[in-house]
Amino acid sequence: QSVLTQPPSASGTPGQRVTISCSGSRSNIGSNTVNWYQQLPGTAPKLLIYSHDQRPSGVPDRFSGSKSGTSASLAISGLRSEDEADYYCVTWDDSLNAVVFGGGTKLTVL
Amino acid sequence: EVQLVESGGGLVQPGGSLRLSCAASGFTFSYYWMHWVRQAPGRGLEWVANIKQDGSEIYYVDSVKGRFTISRDNAKNSLYLQMNGLRAEDTAVYYCATSLLAATSHWGQGTLVTVSS
């Protein structure tokens, strides 16, 4: 069971907007920066969002992140078939002295 | 071009040992925290360990403490993971990665470790 809680699945149709949540606590999301990773089938994860809401160069602005209190969210607008992937939130936990990942959310584009 | 290439994976019996290596190129290795992350078949990502630029800080997930040892050689641009007392639940693809929590992060393609009799 992951320290950070994500829904196991999410879905949407092309063009729609979907949101993936990541719930934590004061010792992790409440105190530290959150990054998001995208893992396409059969490939290594790729950084999608850093510091809650910043996009690395090359990441489309369809992807956005936010944080409020002890939760973070990833939003994908204008959904495309190539967005079908697993998405993970990650942060540091001050109590565990460890990096913690969410359990991952499998996004299906219908 | 940034490259991280893992090696050393394979089939090992329960209780056995393996040493994973990660060869880095295309960036200044000594500037970055380095991590090992694993992914069991069909499962999510699990952080395993990390090590500071100069090796002065090291952290592990509880499930590998006392069995795994992370190390680095900045002169050789290499990261290592010594795994002892391997268990079936350690079966996974092991990735090395830079700075998981920073503005940039690079990952290798992973090496598969299978623990089975």
Interface residues (C-beta under 8 A of the other chain):
Chain A: S2 N32 T33 N35 Y37 Q39 A44 P45 K46 L47 Y50 S51 Q54 P56 D86 Y88 V90 T91 W92 L96 N97 A98 V99 V100 F101 G102 G103 G104
Chain B: H35 V37 G44 L45 E46 W47 N50 Y59 Y60 V61 D62 Y95 A97 L100 L101 A102 A103 T104 S105 W107 G108 Q109 G110
